[in-house]
Amino acid sequence: MESRQQRLIITPLVLLLLASLFFAAAGAHDDATPGLHPVILLPGYSCSQLDARLTDDYEPPTPACGVRKQGRGWFRLWENYTALQVDPALLPCFHDQLRLGYDRAAGDYRNAPGVETHVVSFGTTRSFRFDDPALKNGCMQRLAEALEGVGYKEGSNLFGAPYDFRYAPAAPGVAARSFAGFRASLKRLVERASETNGDKPVILVSHSFGAFYATQFIDRSPLPWRTRYLKHFVMLCAGGSGSPGIMQVLASTMGSSTPTRLAMFGDRSFESTLSTFPSPEVYGDTHLVVTRAKNYTAENIPEFLAAVGFSDEEVERYRRRAMPLTLSFKAPIVPMTSINGVGVPTVDKIVYWDGNFTEKPQVVNGDGDGAINLKTVQALEKLVGDDPDQRYFKSVLVPNTTHSGMISDDSALRIVVGEILEANLATSG
C-alpha cells in the first residue's frame, strides 16, 4: 500500500488562521458535539496520579512513614503536593513507598512489600487535572479544556487513559503485568468510547512518554481491531528513539542516598527508567557521553549503566526487557500525525571530562523541544517513509515550542486542537 507522508512547518500565517478558527469555536459548545470522533488522552511521564494503601507487611524506613497510614485505607501517593508542602519530612516516606522491587521468581517488577497501588480515575481526564494553578500547565489539563472548547465533553466523547508511569512496556514474551493490565483496560475503554458515540472509531492523543504506551498498545492490537476502532493517532513530543537527556539524569543520581523530589520523578528502581535510552538504530556510534578515558554511545549503553552504578542484574534487565523494544521500534500502522516542537536547545551530548559522574557536566545542545531531539523526529519520519504499509503520516514542526509548552501554550494548543479536528475529517482511517 502506498505510503502518504506530509511534513508541515507551522508559519505565522498558518498560526493566525488556526488561532481564528480556535477562538471562533471556543466556548461555543456546552454539550458534546455529536459529529466528533471520541478522543482518549494518554498523558506524559509522571502525570498520572496514584493512590496507595499500606498493609501490615510494610516495613517503613522510619516509624513516621507507616504508623499513621497502615490499615487506614487509600491515600494519595503521587503526587501529594499538599502533604509534602506541609511536612517535607515525609519525602523519604513517599520515596520509599513509590519504589519498585524486582521479583526474580515472577520475572517482573512489583511494588515494595506491603504497598498496594492503583491509578486514579482511569477512563477520565480527572487524573491529570489539578486545582493548583501552578500545576495546570504541566500535564494535559489545558489540552482537555481546549478540546472542551471546541465541542468535546468529559465522559461523553473525551476520555483519559492514565497509567502507572513507574512501570513500562517490556519486550514481547517477557512478563509485564502492569502493562498487560493497562492494555486490557485501554482496549475496553476504546471499545466503549466508540460504541457510545455511534460506533465512530477513536482518536488516541499522547504526550511524551504516553507515546511509548500508545505505540506498544497499537502494535500489539490485531489489525482488524485497529481498523474498526482506531481512527487516528496524534503523537505529541515524541520521536523514533529515546533521548540522551536520560543519561544525564541517571548520572546525576549516582551515589546519592538522600531522596529529593526530583529523584522521585526518575527513581532508579522504576522499570520506566530503562525504557527511554537513545536507540542504536538512530544514534549509531555517535558519542553521547564523553569522558577523557571513554566515550559512550547508544550502542554501549549497558557499559554506561555499569559505569553509573547499576548492578550486573539491572544491566541484564535492560538488555532483556527494554533494549529489544528500542531496537525494534517502528511507527504503528494506523493513520498518524506527529507534532513536535523545534528551535529550543536540547541535550545532544554530555561531557564528564574527568569521568566523575557526580559532578555537573558540560552539556552540548542541538535542536529540539528541550527534551526530544530533532534527530529522533527525523528518524521517525524516515521510518514511516520506508514503511509501505503506513497509510497516512503527517509530521508537524512547531517553532520555538518546548516539551511542556506543546500542551500549555495557547499558540501550540491551537495547532494541536486543529490537527485533532483535521483527523476527525480525514477519510484515511
Residue pairs with C-beta under 8 A, 6 or more apart in sequence:
1 388
1 389
1 391
2 388
3 384
3 385
3 387
3 388
3 389
3 390
3 391
3 393
4 390
4 391
4 392
4 393
4 428
5 381
5 384
5 385
5 390
5 393
5 394
5 395
6 393
6 394
6 395
7 381
7 394
7 395
7 396
7 397
8 14
8 394
8 395
8 396
8 397
9 396
9 397
9 399
10 396
10 397
10 398
10 399
10 415
15 411
15 414
15 415
18 414
18 415
18 418
19 411
19 414
21 414
21 418
22 146
22 149
22 150
22 413
22 414
22 417
22 418
25 149
25 150
25 151
26 146
26 149
26 150
27 149
28 149
28 150
28 151
29 148
29 149
29 150
29 151
29 152
29 153
31 153
31 156
32 151
32 152
32 153
32 156
32 157
32 158
33 150
33 151
33 152
33 157
34 198
35 424
36 151
36 152
36 157
36 424
37 157
37 197
37 200
37 201
37 202
37 203
37 231
37 232
37 423
37 424
38 157
38 158
38 159
38 193
38 194
38 196
38 197
38 200
38 202
38 203
39 147
39 152
39 157
39 158
39 159
39 202
39 203
39 204
39 205
39 420
40 159
40 160
40 161
40 186
40 189
40 190
40 193
40 202
40 203
40 204
40 205
41 125
41 128
41 140
41 143
41 144
41 158
41 159
41 160
41 161
41 205
41 206
41 207
42 160
42 161
42 163
42 204
42 205
42 206
42 207
42 210
42 211
42 213
42 214
43 127
43 128
43 139
43 140
43 160
43 162
43 207
43 210
44 139
44 140
44 207
44 208
44 209
44 210
44 237
44 407
45 165
45 208
45 209
45 210
45 265
45 272
46 78
46 79
46 165
46 265
47 127
47 128
47 138
47 139
47 140
47 162
47 165
47 207
47 210
48 78
48 119
48 120
48 127
48 128
48 162
48 163
48 164
48 165
49 76
49 78
49 79
49 119
49 120
49 121
49 127
49 128
49 162
50 76
50 77
50 78
50 98
50 117
50 118
50 119
50 120
50 164
51 74
51 75
51 76
51 77
51 117
51 118
51 120
52 74
52 75
52 77
52 97
52 115
52 116
52 117
53 69
53 72
53 73
53 74
53 75
53 115
53 116
54 66
54 69
54 70
54 71
54 97
54 114
54 115
54 116
55 70
55 71
55 114
55 115
55 116
56 70
56 71
56 114
57 113
57 114
58 66
58 70
58 97
58 112
58 113
58 114
58 115
59 66
59 113
59 114
60 66
60 67
60 93
60 96
61 92
61 93
61 96
62 92
62 93
64 89
64 90
64 93
65 90
65 92
65 93
65 96
65 97
66 93
69 75
74 118
76 83
76 120
77 94
77 97
77 98
77 117
78 94
78 98
78 264
80 94
81 132
81 135
83 90
83 94
84 90
84 91
84 94
84 261
91 259
91 260
91 261
91 264
92 259
94 264
95 259
95 263
95 264
95 267
96 112
96 259
97 112
97 115
98 166
98 264
98 267
99 112
99 267
99 269
100 109
100 110
100 111
100 112
100 166
100 167
100 267
100 269
100 270
100 271
101 109
101 110
101 111
101 112
101 113
101 269
102 108
102 109
102 110
102 313
102 317
103 109
103 110
106 175
106 177
107 174
107 175
108 175
108 176
108 177
109 166
109 167
109 178
109 271
111 117
117 164
119 127
119 162
119 163
119 164
120 126
120 127
120 162
121 127
121 160
121 162
122 160
122 161
122 162
122 185
122 189
123 159
123 160
123 161
123 185
123 189
124 154
124 155
124 159
124 160
125 140
125 141
125 144
125 154
125 158
125 159
125 160
126 154
126 160
127 160
127 162
128 139
128 140
128 141
128 144
128 160
128 162
129 136
129 139
129 141
129 144
130 136
130 139
130 141
136 142
136 408
137 404
137 407
137 408
138 404
138 408
139 407
140 160
140 207
140 407
142 407
142 408
142 413
143 205
143 207
143 407
143 413
143 416
143 417
144 154
144 158
144 160
146 413
146 416
146 417
147 158
147 417
147 420
148 154
148 158
149 417
150 417
150 421
152 158
156 196
156 197
157 193
157 197
159 189
159 193
161 182
161 185
161 186
161 189
161 213
163 182
163 210
163 213
164 178
164 182
165 209
165 270
165 272
166 267
166 270
166 271
166 272
167 176
167 178
167 179
167 270
167 271
167 272
168 176
168 179
168 212
168 271
168 272
168 274
168 275
168 322
169 176
169 179
169 212
169 213
169 216
169 275
169 325
170 176
170 179
170 271
170 321
170 322
170 325
171 320
171 321
171 322
171 324
171 325
172 220
172 324
174 320
174 321
176 321
179 213
179 216
182 213
182 217
183 217
183 220
186 217
187 217
187 221
187 225
190 202
190 204
190 229
190 230
191 229
193 202
194 200
194 201
194 202
194 229
200 231
201 228
201 229
201 230
201 231
201 429
202 229
202 230
202 231
203 231
203 232
203 233
203 234
203 420
203 423
203 424
204 214
204 218
204 230
204 232
204 233
204 234
205 233
205 234
205 236
205 416
205 420
206 213
206 214
206 233
206 234
206 235
206 236
206 238
207 236
207 237
207 238
207 406
207 407
208 236
208 237
208 238
208 371
208 372
208 403
209 238
209 272
209 276
211 235
211 236
211 237
211 238
212 238
212 275
212 276
214 233
214 235
214 332
215 235
215 329
215 331
215 332
216 325
218 226
218 230
218 233
218 332
218 333
218 334
219 330
219 332
221 230
223 333
226 333
226 334
230 334
230 429
231 335
231 423
231 424
231 426
231 429
232 334
232 335
232 336
232 337
232 423
232 426
232 429
233 332
233 334
233 335
233 336
233 337
234 336
234 337
234 339
234 416
234 419
234 420
234 423
235 336
235 337
235 338
235 339
236 339
236 340
236 406
236 407
236 416
237 339
237 340
237 341
237 369
237 371
237 372
237 403
237 406
238 338
238 340
238 372
239 338
239 340
239 372
239 373
239 375
239 376
239 377
239 378
239 379
239 380
240 279
240 281
240 282
240 329
240 331
240 376
240 377
240 379
240 380
240 382
240 383
241 278
241 279
241 281
241 282
241 283
241 298
241 326
241 329
241 375
241 376
241 379
242 275
242 276
242 277
242 278
242 279
242 326
242 376
243 276
243 278
243 346
243 347
243 371
243 372
243 373
243 376
244 278
244 283
244 288
244 289
244 347
244 348
244 349
244 350
244 373
245 346
245 347
245 371
246 266
246 273
246 276
246 277
247 277
247 278
247 288
247 289
247 296
247 304
247 350
248 347
248 350
248 361
248 363
249 266
250 266
250 268
250 273
250 305
250 308
251 289
251 308
251 350
251 352
251 357
251 358
251 361
252 357
252 358
253 263
253 266
253 268
254 308
254 309
254 357
254 358
255 309
255 358
256 263
266 273
267 273
268 310
271 321
274 314
274 317
274 318
274 321
274 322
275 322
275 325
275 326
277 298
277 301
277 318
277 322
277 326
278 288
278 298
278 301
278 376
279 298
279 326
279 327
279 329
279 379
280 297
280 298
280 299
280 326
280 327
281 326
281 327
281 329
281 379
282 298
282 375
282 376
282 379
283 297
283 298
283 375
284 297
284 298
284 299
285 297
285 299
286 297
286 298
287 295
287 296
287 297
287 349
288 296
288 297
288 298
288 348
288 349
288 350
289 295
289 296
289 304
289 349
289 350
289 351
289 352
290 296
290 349
290 350
290 351
290 352
290 353
291 351
291 352
291 353
291 354
291 355
292 353
292 354
292 355
293 355
294 303
294 307
294 355
296 303
296 304
296 307
301 318
301 323
302 315
302 318
302 319
305 314
305 315
305 318
306 312
306 315
307 357
308 357
310 318
329 383
330 383
330 387
331 380
331 383
331 384
331 387
331 390
331 393
333 387
333 389
333 390
333 391
334 391
334 429
335 391
335 392
335 393
335 423
335 426
335 428
335 429
336 384
336 390
336 392
336 393
336 394
337 393
337 394
337 395
337 396
337 419
337 422
337 423
338 377
338 380
338 381
338 393
338 394
338 395
338 396
339 395
339 396
339 398
339 406
339 415
339 416
339 419
340 368
340 369
340 372
340 374
340 377
340 395
340 396
340 397
340 398
340 406
341 368
341 369
341 370
341 372
341 397
341 398
341 399
341 400
341 401
341 402
341 403
341 405
341 406
341 412
342 367
342 368
342 369
342 374
342 377
342 397
342 398
342 399
342 400
342 401
343 367
343 399
343 400
343 401
344 367
344 368
344 369
344 370
344 400
344 401
344 402
344 403
345 365
345 366
345 367
345 368
345 370
346 365
346 366
346 367
346 368
346 369
346 370
346 371
346 372
346 373
346 374
347 363
347 364
347 365
347 366
347 373
348 364
348 365
348 366
348 373
348 375
349 363
349 364
350 361
350 362
350 363
350 364
351 361
351 362
351 363
351 364
352 359
352 361
353 362
366 373
366 374
366 375
367 373
367 374
368 374
368 375
368 377
369 401
369 402
369 403
369 405
369 406
370 402
370 403
371 402
371 403
372 403
377 395
377 397
380 395
381 393
381 395
384 390
384 393
385 393
391 428
391 429
392 426
392 428
392 429
394 419
396 415
396 419
398 406
398 411
398 412
398 415
401 409
401 411
401 412
402 409
405 412
406 412
406 416
407 413
407 416
423 429
